[in-house]
Amino acid sequence: MKFPSYTHSLILLLGLCTPLHADVGVGVKAPAGAEMLLDGTREMLDAQWIYWEGPGFKSAMPIKWKVVPDPVDKGTSIMTDDRVADGGIYGSADIVTKKEYRDFRLHIEFLVMKPGGNSGVYLQNRYEIQVLDGDKTPHGMGAVINQTESPYDAYAGTGKWNSYDITFRAARFKDGKLSEKAMVSMFFNGKKVHTNIIIAQVWGGANSGLDGGNDDGKGITDKPGGLKLQCEGHDVRYRNTWIKELDLRVANTDFTEKD
């Protein structure tokens, strides 16, 4: 059937504005069109990831992070283990995907082995979703760092697998100038915790990621970035991580859990 042009435009607009529906929570499998980034194997770690060689980088390829037994289920997971990061030296041994992204849907599972374990999930190698056991502040577990409260009640605790399900929309630019800031929505272990949070800036300085050294993190540039995982010398483990590229033309990242 051939639709009038205005009808086609309305259908497109409704499609862009309708919230996405997605499976969320620990164990969710990658949907059609998604790309696996971590499956717990050395082969995928080496194929999909490299070190981020920022100004604080102290390690060297190949990646020193270890493949270790999954402490809960069968199989293996990836441990954030590189001794140059001991003492919380972030940016010294962080890993980032070889591929760079703009808008996307991300699923990532992590496990903190010991109290106080610290890592971080960086969207576009810019914006951190915190992984920090014991911290319930805006710098703590599950927070869009320094911008939201920590949804700590959704955290399963040490020794257990946790999941972030995220829809992210990159910053937009017009005539070379920032016109819309980045936006994110997130489920934490199947519970919606963030909806359409506008991300103000990059926090943590130049060692934290792209644009961290530009105008104190406010100088966001129109450049895609990889998914980055932070190493701070703690035993934090990752598995079942996948990403699906999107094209979110409307400023809306909200999505709902499938029935």
QUIJO-V786610 format. One record per pair of residues at least 4 apart in sequence whose ideal C-beta (glycine too) atoms are under 8 Angstrom apart, sorted by the first residue. I is the first residue (numbers start at 1). J is the second residue. D is the distance in whole Angstrom. If there is no record, write none. Layout:
# QUIJO-V786610
I & J & D
I & J & D
This chain:
# QUIJO-V786610
3 & 7 & 4
3 & 8 & 5
3 & 11 & 7
4 & 8 & 7
5 & 9 & 6
6 & 10 & 6
7 & 11 & 6
8 & 12 & 6
9 & 13 & 6
10 & 14 & 6
11 & 15 & 6
12 & 16 & 6
13 & 17 & 6
13 & 250 & 8
14 & 18 & 6
16 & 248 & 8
16 & 249 & 5
16 & 250 & 4
16 & 252 & 8
17 & 250 & 6
17 & 252 & 6
19 & 252 & 7
19 & 254 & 5
19 & 255 & 5
19 & 256 & 5
20 & 105 & 7
20 & 167 & 6
20 & 254 & 8
20 & 255 & 4
20 & 256 & 7
21 & 255 & 7
21 & 256 & 5
21 & 257 & 7
21 & 258 & 5
22 & 31 & 8
22 & 105 & 7
22 & 165 & 7
22 & 167 & 8
22 & 255 & 5
22 & 256 & 8
22 & 257 & 7
22 & 258 & 6
23 & 28 & 5
23 & 29 & 8
23 & 31 & 7
23 & 257 & 7
23 & 258 & 5
24 & 28 & 6
24 & 107 & 8
24 & 163 & 7
24 & 165 & 4
24 & 187 & 4
24 & 190 & 5
24 & 257 & 5
24 & 258 & 8
25 & 163 & 6
25 & 165 & 7
25 & 187 & 7
25 & 189 & 6
25 & 190 & 4
26 & 109 & 6
26 & 161 & 5
26 & 162 & 7
26 & 163 & 5
26 & 189 & 7
26 & 190 & 8
27 & 109 & 8
27 & 163 & 8
27 & 240 & 7
28 & 107 & 6
28 & 163 & 7
28 & 165 & 7
28 & 240 & 8
30 & 34 & 4
30 & 35 & 8
30 & 36 & 6
30 & 107 & 7
30 & 242 & 4
30 & 244 & 8
31 & 244 & 7
33 & 244 & 6
33 & 245 & 8
34 & 105 & 8
34 & 107 & 8
34 & 242 & 5
34 & 243 & 6
34 & 244 & 4
35 & 99 & 8
35 & 242 & 6
35 & 243 & 6
35 & 244 & 7
36 & 44 & 7
36 & 48 & 8
36 & 241 & 7
36 & 242 & 5
37 & 44 & 7
37 & 48 & 5
37 & 49 & 8
37 & 97 & 6
37 & 227 & 7
37 & 241 & 5
37 & 242 & 6
37 & 243 & 6
38 & 44 & 6
38 & 45 & 7
38 & 48 & 7
38 & 49 & 8
38 & 78 & 6
38 & 108 & 8
38 & 238 & 5
38 & 239 & 6
38 & 240 & 7
38 & 241 & 4
39 & 44 & 5
39 & 239 & 7
39 & 240 & 7
40 & 44 & 8
40 & 67 & 7
40 & 70 & 7
40 & 75 & 5
40 & 76 & 4
40 & 77 & 5
40 & 78 & 6
40 & 239 & 5
40 & 240 & 8
41 & 45 & 7
41 & 67 & 7
41 & 76 & 7
42 & 46 & 6
42 & 67 & 5
43 & 47 & 6
44 & 48 & 6
45 & 49 & 6
45 & 63 & 6
45 & 65 & 7
45 & 67 & 7
45 & 78 & 6
45 & 95 & 8
46 & 62 & 7
46 & 63 & 7
48 & 97 & 6
48 & 98 & 6
48 & 99 & 8
49 & 63 & 6
49 & 95 & 5
49 & 96 & 7
49 & 97 & 6
49 & 98 & 7
50 & 61 & 7
50 & 63 & 7
50 & 95 & 7
50 & 96 & 6
50 & 98 & 6
51 & 57 & 6
51 & 59 & 6
51 & 60 & 8
51 & 61 & 6
51 & 63 & 6
51 & 93 & 7
51 & 94 & 7
51 & 95 & 6
51 & 96 & 7
52 & 57 & 7
52 & 91 & 7
52 & 94 & 5
52 & 95 & 7
52 & 96 & 4
52 & 125 & 6
52 & 209 & 7
52 & 226 & 8
52 & 228 & 6
53 & 57 & 5
54 & 91 & 5
54 & 94 & 8
54 & 206 & 7
54 & 207 & 6
54 & 209 & 7
55 & 91 & 7
55 & 206 & 5
55 & 207 & 6
55 & 213 & 7
56 & 89 & 7
56 & 90 & 7
56 & 91 & 4
56 & 92 & 5
56 & 206 & 8
56 & 207 & 4
57 & 91 & 7
57 & 92 & 6
57 & 93 & 8
58 & 84 & 4
58 & 85 & 8
58 & 89 & 7
58 & 92 & 4
58 & 93 & 7
59 & 64 & 6
59 & 82 & 5
59 & 84 & 5
59 & 92 & 7
59 & 93 & 4
63 & 82 & 8
63 & 95 & 6
64 & 81 & 7
64 & 82 & 4
64 & 83 & 8
64 & 93 & 7
65 & 78 & 6
65 & 79 & 6
65 & 80 & 6
65 & 81 & 6
65 & 82 & 6
65 & 93 & 8
65 & 95 & 6
65 & 231 & 7
66 & 78 & 7
66 & 79 & 5
66 & 81 & 5
67 & 76 & 5
67 & 77 & 8
67 & 78 & 6
67 & 79 & 8
68 & 76 & 6
68 & 77 & 6
68 & 78 & 8
68 & 79 & 5
68 & 237 & 7
69 & 75 & 8
69 & 76 & 6
69 & 77 & 8
70 & 74 & 7
70 & 75 & 5
70 & 76 & 6
70 & 77 & 5
70 & 237 & 8
70 & 239 & 7
71 & 77 & 8
71 & 111 & 7
71 & 113 & 7
71 & 159 & 7
71 & 237 & 7
72 & 111 & 7
72 & 159 & 8
72 & 160 & 7
72 & 161 & 6
73 & 161 & 8
75 & 239 & 7
76 & 239 & 8
77 & 111 & 7
77 & 237 & 4
77 & 238 & 6
77 & 239 & 4
78 & 237 & 6
78 & 238 & 5
78 & 239 & 7
79 & 235 & 6
79 & 236 & 7
79 & 237 & 5
80 & 85 & 8
80 & 119 & 5
80 & 229 & 7
80 & 230 & 7
80 & 231 & 4
80 & 232 & 7
80 & 234 & 7
80 & 235 & 7
80 & 236 & 5
80 & 237 & 7
80 & 238 & 8
81 & 231 & 8
81 & 235 & 7
82 & 92 & 8
82 & 93 & 4
82 & 231 & 5
82 & 233 & 8
83 & 233 & 7
84 & 89 & 7
84 & 92 & 5
84 & 93 & 5
85 & 89 & 5
85 & 90 & 7
85 & 92 & 5
85 & 93 & 5
85 & 231 & 4
85 & 232 & 5
85 & 233 & 4
86 & 233 & 4
87 & 233 & 6
88 & 118 & 7
88 & 232 & 5
88 & 233 & 6
89 & 93 & 8
89 & 232 & 7
89 & 233 & 7
90 & 94 & 7
90 & 120 & 8
90 & 204 & 7
90 & 207 & 6
90 & 208 & 7
90 & 230 & 6
90 & 231 & 8
90 & 232 & 6
91 & 207 & 3
91 & 208 & 6
92 & 207 & 8
92 & 231 & 7
93 & 231 & 4
94 & 122 & 8
94 & 228 & 6
94 & 229 & 7
94 & 230 & 5
94 & 231 & 5
95 & 228 & 7
95 & 229 & 5
95 & 231 & 7
96 & 122 & 8
96 & 125 & 5
96 & 225 & 8
96 & 226 & 4
96 & 227 & 7
96 & 228 & 4
96 & 229 & 8
97 & 101 & 8
97 & 226 & 4
97 & 227 & 5
97 & 228 & 8
97 & 243 & 8
98 & 226 & 7
99 & 226 & 6
100 & 124 & 8
100 & 223 & 8
100 & 224 & 4
100 & 225 & 5
100 & 226 & 5
101 & 124 & 7
101 & 170 & 8
101 & 224 & 6
101 & 225 & 7
101 & 226 & 7
101 & 227 & 7
101 & 243 & 7
101 & 245 & 6
102 & 124 & 8
102 & 170 & 4
102 & 224 & 5
102 & 245 & 7
103 & 168 & 6
103 & 169 & 5
103 & 170 & 6
103 & 245 & 7
103 & 246 & 4
103 & 247 & 6
103 & 248 & 4
104 & 167 & 8
104 & 168 & 6
104 & 243 & 5
104 & 244 & 6
104 & 245 & 5
104 & 246 & 6
105 & 165 & 8
105 & 166 & 7
105 & 167 & 5
105 & 168 & 8
105 & 243 & 7
105 & 244 & 5
105 & 246 & 6
105 & 255 & 8
106 & 123 & 7
106 & 164 & 7
106 & 165 & 7
106 & 166 & 4
106 & 167 & 8
106 & 168 & 7
106 & 227 & 7
106 & 241 & 8
106 & 242 & 8
106 & 243 & 5
106 & 244 & 8
107 & 163 & 7
107 & 164 & 7
107 & 165 & 5
107 & 166 & 8
107 & 240 & 7
107 & 241 & 7
107 & 242 & 5
107 & 243 & 8
108 & 121 & 6
108 & 163 & 7
108 & 164 & 5
108 & 166 & 8
108 & 238 & 7
108 & 240 & 8
108 & 241 & 4
109 & 161 & 5
109 & 162 & 7
109 & 163 & 5
109 & 238 & 7
109 & 239 & 5
109 & 240 & 5
109 & 241 & 7
110 & 119 & 7
110 & 121 & 8
110 & 131 & 6
110 & 161 & 7
110 & 162 & 6
110 & 163 & 8
110 & 164 & 8
110 & 236 & 6
110 & 237 & 7
110 & 238 & 5
111 & 159 & 7
111 & 160 & 7
111 & 161 & 5
111 & 162 & 7
111 & 236 & 7
111 & 237 & 5
111 & 238 & 8
111 & 239 & 8
112 & 117 & 4
112 & 119 & 8
112 & 131 & 7
112 & 133 & 5
112 & 158 & 5
112 & 159 & 8
112 & 162 & 8
112 & 234 & 8
112 & 235 & 8
112 & 236 & 5
113 & 117 & 6
113 & 158 & 7
113 & 159 & 7
113 & 235 & 4
113 & 236 & 7
113 & 237 & 7
114 & 133 & 8
114 & 158 & 6
114 & 234 & 7
114 & 235 & 6
115 & 133 & 6
115 & 134 & 6
115 & 158 & 6
116 & 132 & 8
116 & 133 & 6
116 & 134 & 5
116 & 234 & 7
117 & 131 & 8
117 & 132 & 8
117 & 133 & 5
117 & 158 & 7
117 & 234 & 4
117 & 235 & 6
117 & 236 & 5
118 & 131 & 7
118 & 132 & 5
118 & 133 & 7
118 & 230 & 8
118 & 232 & 5
118 & 234 & 5
118 & 236 & 7
119 & 131 & 4
119 & 132 & 8
119 & 229 & 6
119 & 230 & 5
119 & 231 & 7
119 & 232 & 6
119 & 234 & 7
119 & 236 & 4
120 & 128 & 5
120 & 129 & 7
120 & 130 & 6
120 & 131 & 5
120 & 132 & 8
120 & 145 & 8
120 & 229 & 7
120 & 230 & 4
120 & 232 & 8
121 & 128 & 7
121 & 129 & 5
121 & 131 & 6
121 & 164 & 6
121 & 227 & 7
121 & 228 & 8
121 & 229 & 6
121 & 230 & 8
122 & 126 & 7
122 & 127 & 7
122 & 128 & 5
122 & 129 & 8
122 & 208 & 8
122 & 209 & 5
122 & 227 & 7
122 & 228 & 4
122 & 229 & 7
122 & 230 & 7
123 & 127 & 5
123 & 128 & 8
123 & 129 & 7
123 & 166 & 7
123 & 168 & 5
123 & 182 & 8
123 & 184 & 7
123 & 225 & 8
123 & 227 & 7
124 & 168 & 7
124 & 170 & 6
124 & 182 & 7
124 & 210 & 7
124 & 224 & 7
124 & 225 & 4
124 & 226 & 7
124 & 227 & 8
125 & 209 & 4
125 & 210 & 5
125 & 225 & 4
125 & 226 & 5
125 & 227 & 7
125 & 228 & 4
126 & 182 & 7
126 & 202 & 5
126 & 209 & 5
126 & 210 & 5
126 & 211 & 6
126 & 212 & 8
126 & 220 & 7
126 & 225 & 6
127 & 144 & 7
127 & 145 & 8
127 & 168 & 8
127 & 182 & 6
127 & 184 & 7
127 & 199 & 5
127 & 202 & 7
128 & 144 & 8
128 & 145 & 4
128 & 203 & 7
128 & 204 & 7
128 & 208 & 7
128 & 209 & 8
128 & 230 & 8
129 & 142 & 7
129 & 143 & 7
129 & 144 & 6
129 & 145 & 7
129 & 164 & 6
129 & 166 & 7
129 & 184 & 8
129 & 186 & 7
130 & 135 & 7
130 & 139 & 7
130 & 140 & 6
130 & 141 & 6
130 & 142 & 7
130 & 143 & 5
130 & 145 & 5
130 & 150 & 7
131 & 141 & 7
131 & 230 & 8
131 & 236 & 6
132 & 139 & 7
132 & 140 & 5
132 & 141 & 5
133 & 141 & 7
133 & 155 & 8
133 & 157 & 8
133 & 158 & 6
134 & 140 & 8
134 & 141 & 8
135 & 139 & 6
135 & 140 & 3
135 & 141 & 6
135 & 150 & 6
135 & 152 & 8
136 & 140 & 5
136 & 141 & 7
136 & 149 & 8
136 & 150 & 5
136 & 152 & 4
137 & 143 & 8
137 & 149 & 8
137 & 150 & 6
138 & 143 & 5
138 & 145 & 7
138 & 146 & 5
138 & 147 & 7
138 & 148 & 6
138 & 149 & 6
138 & 150 & 7
139 & 143 & 7
139 & 145 & 6
139 & 146 & 6
139 & 150 & 8
140 & 150 & 4
140 & 152 & 6
141 & 150 & 5
141 & 151 & 8
141 & 152 & 5
141 & 155 & 5
142 & 150 & 5
142 & 151 & 5
142 & 152 & 7
142 & 154 & 6
142 & 155 & 7
142 & 164 & 7
142 & 186 & 8
142 & 188 & 5
142 & 193 & 6
143 & 147 & 7
143 & 148 & 5
143 & 149 & 7
143 & 150 & 5
143 & 151 & 8
144 & 148 & 5
144 & 184 & 6
144 & 186 & 8
144 & 194 & 6
144 & 197 & 5
144 & 199 & 6
145 & 203 & 5
145 & 204 & 8
146 & 203 & 5
147 & 197 & 7
147 & 199 & 7
147 & 200 & 6
148 & 194 & 6
148 & 197 & 6
151 & 155 & 8
151 & 188 & 5
151 & 191 & 7
151 & 193 & 4
151 & 194 & 8
154 & 188 & 4
154 & 189 & 5
154 & 191 & 5
154 & 193 & 6
155 & 162 & 6
155 & 188 & 7
155 & 189 & 7
156 & 160 & 4
156 & 161 & 7
156 & 162 & 5
156 & 189 & 6
161 & 239 & 8
162 & 188 & 7
162 & 189 & 6
163 & 187 & 8
163 & 188 & 7
163 & 189 & 6
163 & 190 & 7
164 & 186 & 6
164 & 187 & 7
164 & 188 & 6
165 & 186 & 7
165 & 187 & 4
165 & 190 & 8
166 & 184 & 6
166 & 185 & 7
166 & 186 & 5
166 & 187 & 8
167 & 184 & 7
167 & 185 & 5
167 & 186 & 8
167 & 246 & 7
167 & 248 & 8
167 & 253 & 4
167 & 254 & 8
167 & 255 & 5
168 & 182 & 7
168 & 183 & 7
168 & 184 & 5
168 & 253 & 6
169 & 182 & 6
169 & 183 & 5
169 & 184 & 7
169 & 246 & 8
169 & 248 & 4
169 & 251 & 7
169 & 252 & 8
169 & 253 & 5
170 & 182 & 6
170 & 224 & 7
171 & 178 & 6
171 & 180 & 6
171 & 181 & 6
171 & 182 & 5
171 & 220 & 5
171 & 222 & 7
172 & 178 & 8
172 & 179 & 5
172 & 180 & 4
172 & 251 & 8
173 & 177 & 6
173 & 178 & 6
173 & 179 & 6
173 & 222 & 4
174 & 179 & 4
176 & 222 & 7
178 & 220 & 6
180 & 251 & 6
181 & 198 & 5
181 & 199 & 6
181 & 200 & 7
181 & 220 & 7
182 & 198 & 7
182 & 199 & 4
182 & 220 & 8
183 & 196 & 6
183 & 197 & 7
183 & 198 & 5
183 & 199 & 7
183 & 251 & 6
183 & 252 & 8
183 & 253 & 5
184 & 194 & 6
184 & 196 & 8
184 & 197 & 5
184 & 199 & 6
184 & 253 & 6
185 & 192 & 8
185 & 194 & 6
185 & 195 & 5
185 & 196 & 6
185 & 197 & 7
185 & 253 & 4
185 & 254 & 5
185 & 255 & 6
186 & 192 & 8
186 & 193 & 6
186 & 194 & 4
187 & 191 & 6
187 & 192 & 5
187 & 193 & 7
187 & 257 & 7
188 & 193 & 5
190 & 257 & 7
192 & 256 & 8
192 & 257 & 8
195 & 253 & 8
195 & 254 & 5
196 & 251 & 8
196 & 252 & 7
196 & 253 & 6
196 & 254 & 6
200 & 218 & 8
201 & 216 & 8
201 & 217 & 4
201 & 218 & 5
201 & 220 & 7
202 & 208 & 6
202 & 209 & 6
202 & 210 & 7
202 & 211 & 5
202 & 212 & 4
202 & 214 & 8
202 & 217 & 4
202 & 218 & 8
202 & 220 & 7
203 & 208 & 6
203 & 212 & 8
203 & 217 & 6
204 & 208 & 3
204 & 209 & 7
204 & 212 & 6
204 & 217 & 7
205 & 212 & 5
205 & 213 & 6
205 & 217 & 7
206 & 212 & 5
206 & 213 & 3
207 & 212 & 7
208 & 212 & 4
208 & 217 & 8
209 & 225 & 7
209 & 228 & 6
210 & 221 & 7
210 & 223 & 7
210 & 225 & 5
211 & 217 & 7
211 & 219 & 6
211 & 220 & 5
211 & 221 & 6
212 & 217 & 5
213 & 217 & 8
214 & 218 & 7
214 & 219 & 3
214 & 220 & 7
214 & 221 & 7
215 & 219 & 4
227 & 241 & 8
227 & 243 & 6
229 & 238 & 6
248 & 252 & 7
248 & 253 & 7
